[in-house]
Each structure stands twice: as structure tokens, then as C-alpha cells.
Amino acid sequence: MKWRNRAQSTNVDDRRSEGGRVGGGLPSIGTLLFLWPLIKRLLRSKIGLAVLGLGAVAYLGGFINLSPFTGGGTPALDPRQEDEWAAFIKTVHGDLESVWSDVFAEAGTRYRPPTLVLYRGSTNSGCGPASARMGPFYCPLDQKVYVDLGFFDDLAHELGAKGDFARAYVLAHEVGHHIQNLEGTLDQVEMAKQQAWGEAGKNRLQVKLELQADCYAGIWANHAQRKFDMLEEGDLEEALVAAASIGDDRLQKQSQGFAIPHTFTHGTSKERATWFARGVKTGRIGDCDTFGGN
């Protein structure tokens, strides 16, 4: 991906120098599976329940680091590599601001971009504690995208999604959630979840939301290519690999050896890649109606 010599976004809250305890946020599926035998034993006694309660408070508060036991946590990045990735992601964020400002202007409205927060280990967000093990995420309450750059090392080495454009896709997906927030889609889905039948029904709605964000990431790629001529050979393949590598079916099989479709919250590898590709092909928001079943 050609990204150098373009303006970097100034709408960035860089907290990397603050460090932060590794902890906070919700434990991953792998972490829960690792601890489940111990949790079951503790649930059988009142003392065990008390220990679990105190442990949960400590973990969510960032006072306990389970990464030595579960493989989670923030990878140690070379400072030069980290600064390079920071410059890259700030440039991509600037590209996203430029493209979505144009798209909104064509529709007769003004785009209000999210703030990009870069951090190490853990930090606080408007949605609660943020931890590196959570991966990049968008918080609608403060309209910020949170990124620990160590995730990109995991993306390349643990999930097999390498390359600059794979990293760009991840940020574009999270900004896609911001677009949904501005459109009112996030609120509509949350209301629909309250009326949905069981967890499976709620999960189906969440999958549609995530797939639409993938499609919006594709829309950005379409417009950014026309505006900046940024794509190089293999870039789209990098993004498609990234989309597939974080499909629910693949992640569940990696963590527990099998997939449970009714628990999916982001979509299968095929679905994620398909909707991203659709956004790239057409560049039109109207073609990202995952809720309409198109």
C-alpha cells in the first residue's frame, strides 16, 4: 500500500507513553476455556464464589495479568517498528476522514470523524476499561476508535494476515461502526436485540452489524483508491485474508477445535470476505444492506 508522503490525521489521542497495566476488559474465549476447570471447582463453594468475585474485580480493573498463562497481552514491539505503524495508522485514519467526508458531503451532510486512540497494554474508554487482548474496537459513547498497535503483530504472526493493507482494513472496519453510529444503525440494532428471541437471535443481529462494517471498509477502499491511487499488487488480497482470518468459525476452531454457529457474533470467514469485497466493487452504501438479506 502506498501511504507515505500523505497527510496524517491530527485527530489522534496518542497515549502510548502512558503505558498501562495489562488487564481490564473482558477475557477472551481462550482465556475462559483455560480457566474453566478451576472456575467450576470454585463455583461449588461459598468461599470459591467470593474468590471469583474478587478475582473478577481485580482482572477487570487491570490489577491481574493472565497473559503469562494464556498467551494474551501486548507483544513487545521494537520502538522503531511501533513508530512506523503509528505513522501508518495515522495516515490511514487521515485517508478515512477524507473519504468519508466526501461521501457524506455528496449526501448533503457533514461527517464528524471519530478520534483515534493509540495506547499500550490498557487504558480507559467511554465504554469501560480497554485492554490489548480485546483488539481494536469502536466505542460509540465517546466516538473513539481504540488501537493497541501490538494487535497488528498478532494479526500477522498468529492469524496469518500480513501486510499494510490488512492493518488498514482493521481500522476501516472500526470506523465503519462509527458510520453506523452516525446513521443511527447502532441504536436501532440495540433496540432490536431487546426484542430478539434468545441469545441466538441477538447474535444474528450482531453478525449483520459486523458484516455491514466490513462492507463499509470496502467502500472506503474503493473511494480511497480513486482518490489517492494507493493500492499495490496484492493489497486487496491482504485485506481479504485479514477478513477471513478473523471470522468466527476460524477463530472458534483455533481456540476450541470446533465452531458453534449460533454463537457467532461477527460472521464466518467467507461472509466477512464477501461483504468487504462487495463494498470494494461498488463503493455504494446502498449495497451494504446486510439487514435486508441482499
C-alpha positions in Angstrom: 0.0 0.0 0.0 1.3 3.4 -1.0 0.9 5.6 2.1 4.0 7.8 2.6 4.0 11.5 1.9 0.3 11.9 2.6 -1.1 13.9 5.5 -1.5 12.1 8.8 -4.7 12.7 10.8 -4.3 15.2 13.7 -7.5 13.8 15.3 -5.4 11.3 17.3 -5.0 10.8 21.1 -1.7 9.1 21.4 -1.4 7.5 24.9 1.4 5.1 24.2 3.8 7.0 26.5 1.4 6.4 29.4 1.9 2.6 29.3 -0.8 0.9 31.3 -1.5 -2.3 33.2 -2.2 -5.3 31.0 -5.6 -6.2 32.2 -9.1 -4.9 32.1 -11.9 -5.6 29.6 -13.5 -9.0 29.1 -11.4 -12.2 29.0 -11.1 -13.9 25.6 -12.7 -17.2 24.8 -9.3 -18.9 25.0 -8.8 -17.4 28.5 -12.2 -18.7 29.7 -11.6 -22.2 28.3 -8.2 -22.3 30.0 -9.6 -21.3 33.4 -12.9 -23.2 33.2 -11.8 -26.3 35.2 -10.7 -24.0 38.1 -13.9 -21.9 37.8 -16.1 -25.0 38.1 -14.4 -26.1 41.3 -14.7 -22.6 42.8 -18.4 -22.4 42.0 -19.1 -25.4 44.3 -18.4 -23.4 47.5 -19.3 -20.1 49.1 -15.6 -19.3 49.6 -14.9 -20.1 45.9 -17.7 -17.7 44.9 -16.1 -15.0 46.9 -12.7 -15.7 45.4 -14.2 -15.5 41.9 -15.9 -12.2 42.7 -12.7 -10.6 44.0 -10.8 -12.0 41.1 -13.2 -10.6 38.5 -12.9 -7.1 40.1 -9.1 -7.3 40.1 -9.0 -8.6 36.5 -11.4 -6.1 35.1 -9.7 -3.3 37.0 -6.4 -4.3 35.4 -4.7 -5.5 38.5 -4.2 -9.1 37.3 -2.3 -10.1 34.2 -3.2 -13.6 33.0 -1.1 -13.3 29.8 1.8 -15.5 31.0 -0.7 -18.3 31.4 -3.0 -17.7 28.3 -0.6 -16.2 25.8 -2.5 -12.9 25.8 -1.2 -9.4 26.4 0.7 -6.8 24.5 3.6 -8.1 22.4 6.9 -6.3 22.9 7.4 -4.2 19.8 10.6 -2.7 18.5 10.2 1.1 19.1 11.1 1.8 15.5 8.5 -0.7 14.3 5.9 0.8 16.6 6.6 4.3 15.4 6.4 3.1 11.8 3.0 1.5 12.4 1.8 4.6 14.3 2.7 6.8 11.4 0.9 4.4 9.0 -2.3 4.1 11.0 -2.4 7.9 11.5 -2.1 8.2 7.7 -4.9 5.7 7.1 -7.1 7.5 9.6 -6.5 10.7 7.6 -7.5 8.8 4.5 -10.7 7.6 6.2 -11.5 11.1 7.3 -11.0 12.4 3.7 -13.1 9.7 2.0 -16.0 9.7 4.4 -16.1 13.5 4.4 -16.6 13.3 0.6 -19.2 10.6 0.8 -21.2 12.5 3.4 -20.9 15.7 1.5 -22.3 14.1 -1.6 -25.3 13.1 0.5 -25.6 16.7 1.7 -24.4 16.1 5.3 -21.3 16.8 7.3 -19.1 14.0 8.5 -17.9 14.0 12.1 -14.9 11.8 12.4 -14.0 9.6 15.4 -10.9 10.2 17.4 -8.2 7.6 17.1 -6.7 6.5 20.4 -3.3 4.7 20.4 -2.3 3.0 23.6 -0.2 0.3 25.1 -1.4 -2.5 27.4 -4.6 -0.9 28.8 -6.3 2.4 29.0 -9.8 3.8 29.9 -12.5 4.3 27.3 -16.0 5.7 27.4 -17.2 2.1 27.2 -15.1 0.9 30.2 -11.5 -0.4 30.6 -9.7 -1.1 27.3 -7.2 -3.9 27.1 -4.8 -5.0 24.4 -6.4 -8.5 24.5 -9.7 -7.0 23.3 -8.2 -6.0 20.0 -9.1 -2.7 18.2 -12.7 -1.5 18.9 -15.0 1.4 18.5 -16.8 3.0 21.5 -20.0 4.8 20.4 -20.3 6.5 23.8 -17.2 8.7 23.3 -17.0 8.2 19.5 -13.4 7.0 19.6 -11.5 4.1 18.0 -9.1 2.3 20.3 -6.0 0.6 18.9 -3.1 -1.1 20.7 -0.5 -1.5 17.9 0.6 -4.8 19.3 -2.6 -6.3 17.8 -1.0 -5.9 14.3 1.8 -8.2 15.4 -0.8 -10.8 16.4 -2.7 -10.3 13.2 0.4 -11.1 11.2 2.0 -13.9 13.2 -0.9 -15.6 14.9 -3.7 -15.1 12.4 -1.6 -15.1 9.2 -2.9 -11.7 7.9 0.3 -9.8 6.9 0.8 -6.6 5.1 -0.1 -2.9 5.4 -3.5 -3.2 3.8 -4.5 -5.9 6.2 -3.9 -3.4 9.0 -5.7 -0.7 7.1 -8.8 -2.9 6.7 -9.0 -3.4 10.5 -9.1 0.3 11.2 -11.5 0.9 8.3 -13.9 -1.8 9.8 -13.9 0.0 13.2 -14.6 3.4 11.5 -17.4 1.5 9.8 -19.0 1.2 13.2 -18.7 4.9 13.6 -20.6 5.4 10.3 -23.3 3.1 11.7 -23.4 5.2 14.9 -23.9 8.4 12.9 -26.6 6.8 10.8 -28.4 5.6 13.9 -27.9 1.9 13.0 -26.2 1.0 16.2 -29.2 2.3 18.3 -31.7 0.5 16.0 -29.8 -2.8 16.4 -29.6 -2.4 20.1 -33.4 -1.8 20.3 -34.0 -4.8 18.0 -31.8 -7.0 20.2 -34.0 -6.3 23.2 -37.0 -7.8 21.3 -35.0 -10.7 19.7 -35.7 -14.3 20.7 -32.8 -15.6 22.9 -29.1 -15.2 22.5 -29.1 -16.7 19.1 -31.4 -14.0 17.8 -29.3 -11.3 19.3 -26.2 -12.8 17.8 -27.7 -12.9 14.3 -28.3 -9.1 14.6 -24.8 -8.5 15.7 -23.4 -10.5 12.8 -25.3 -8.3 10.4 -23.9 -5.3 12.1 -20.3 -6.5 11.8 -20.7 -7.6 8.1 -22.0 -4.1 7.3 -18.9 -2.6 8.9 -16.9 -4.9 6.7 -18.7 -3.7 3.6 -18.2 0.0 4.7 -14.5 -0.8 5.0 -14.7 -1.9 1.3 -16.4 1.3 0.4 -13.5 3.2 1.9 -11.0 1.2 -0.1 -13.0 1.9 -3.3 -13.0 5.6 -2.9 -9.5 5.9 -1.4 -8.1 4.1 -4.4 -9.7 6.5 -6.8 -8.6 9.5 -4.7 -5.1 8.5 -3.7 -4.1 5.7 -6.1 -2.9 3.9 -3.1 -3.3 0.2 -3.9 -0.4 -2.0 -4.9 -0.4 -5.6 -6.2 -1.6 -8.0 -3.6 -3.2 -5.3 -1.3 -6.8 -6.4 -1.7 -5.8 -10.0 -1.2 -4.2 -8.9 2.1 -7.5 -7.4 3.3 -9.5 -10.4 2.2 -7.1 -12.7 4.1 -7.5 -10.4 7.2 -11.3 -10.5 6.9 -11.2 -14.3 6.6 -8.7 -14.8 9.4 -11.0 -13.1 12.0 -14.2 -15.0 11.0 -16.0 -16.6 13.9 -15.7 -20.1 12.5 -12.0 -19.9 12.1 -11.3 -18.2 15.5 -13.5 -20.8 17.3 -11.8 -23.7 15.6 -8.4 -22.3 16.6 -9.4 -21.7 20.2 -11.5 -24.8 20.9 -11.3 -27.1 18.0 -14.8 -26.7 16.7 -17.3 -24.0 15.7 -20.7 -23.2 17.3 -22.6 -21.2 14.6 -25.4 -19.9 16.8 -22.8 -18.2 19.0 -21.2 -16.3 16.1 -21.1 -12.5 16.6 -19.0 -11.3 13.6 -19.8 -13.7 10.8 -17.9 -16.5 9.1 -14.7 -16.1 7.2 -16.5 -16.4 3.9 -19.2 -13.9 4.9 -16.7 -11.3 6.1 -14.6 -11.5 2.9 -17.7 -11.4 0.7 -19.1 -8.3 2.2 -15.8 -6.5 2.2 -15.4 -7.4 -1.5 -18.9 -6.1 -2.3 -18.0 -2.7 -0.8 -14.8 -2.6 -2.8 -16.6 -3.5 -6.0 -19.5 -1.0 -5.9 -18.4 1.8 -3.5 -22.1 2.4 -2.6 -23.6 2.5 0.8 -26.9 1.2 -0.5 -25.1 -2.1 -1.5 -24.2 -2.7 2.2 -27.7 -3.6 3.4 -26.8 -6.7 5.3 -30.1 -6.4 7.2 -32.1 -6.7 4.1 -30.6 -10.0 3.2 -29.2 -8.9 -0.2 
